[in-house]
């Protein structure tokens, strides 16, 4: 299960409301890029795909493709906005082929 913090939900709502497209939700994409690295992606989506797992977070729906579902189990997504960094932070990412995996990654 994926958890969005209150600040992440507010950030997504801001992005949806300021977007020109009629987004229904937020797509989460996790792609392994190396032995211990993953690329985390987020984008607004007009609708879920038939094979997506859809998680209703109240004001926001998350769309997760079939390949990313095992990688985001127990992940928390936060939005950080301070003087040094601004962006989404994924905490507790796991590689499906590794028990250690990544503990934290950021998407900006």
N, C-alpha and C positions, 0 to 999 in steps of 0.2 A: 504494500500500500504506500502511496505517495502522500506526503503531508506538505501543505503550503502554509507558511507562516502568515500572520495577519499582514505584515508588510509586503509579502509577495503577492497576496490577493489584491491589496490596494494598488500595487504597481501594475498588475495585469489589468485591473479595471481601468486604470488611467490609459493604458495602451489601447485597450478595446474602444474606449470612448473617444480617443483622439484619432483612431484609425478611419480611413476612408472606406475600407471594406466592412461588410457586415459580418464580423467574426462571431462565431458561435462558441469558440473555445480556444484553448492554447495547446499546441502540439509539443510534446516532449520527445526529443530524439537523442538517443545515446548511441554513439558509435565508438567501439574500441579502435584505437589508432596505433597501438603498440603494446608491448608486453604489459606495462602497468599504467597505460594512459588511455583516457577516453575523451572524446569530444562531446560536449553537452550542447544541445541546440534547443531553442524555443522559437516558435513562430505562431502567429495568429492564424487560425484556420476557419473557413466558412462553415465546414461541416466535418463530422467524423467519417472515416472510411469504414466499410463493413467489417474489416478485421481488427479494428482498433478496440482497445479497452478504453472505456469512457468512465471517468471518475467525476462525479458531481461534487464540487466544493462550494456549493451555494451560489455565489455570484459568478463563479468561474467553472467551466468544464475543462477537464484535461483529456487530451487524446493521446494515447500511447500505442505505438505500433507493436505488433507481435514480437519483433526481435528485441525491442527495448524493455518490454515488461519485466523479464527476470533481472534486468540490470538496475531497475529502479525500486525494487522491493525494499521497503523501509527507508527510502530516501526522503530527506527533508529539503525543501526548496525555500530559500529565504531571499529577500531582496535587500541588498546593502547599498546605502547611499550616504557616503560621508566625504570628507575632503580628499581622502586618498584613493577611494575606489567606489565605483557605482556599478551595480549589476546583480544578476542572480547568482546565488551560491548553492551548489548541490552538496549536501553532506551525507555521508554514509553510502556512497556508490559502491556497488559490488560487481566484480567480473563474474560471469556465470561459470568460468573455468578456473576461478581462483578464490580461495576463501579470504585472502587478505584484501585484494582489490584496492581501490582508492578510497580514502576516507573523506576526501573533500575535493571538489573541483568548482571552478567558477565559469560562468558564461557572461560575457559583457557585450 
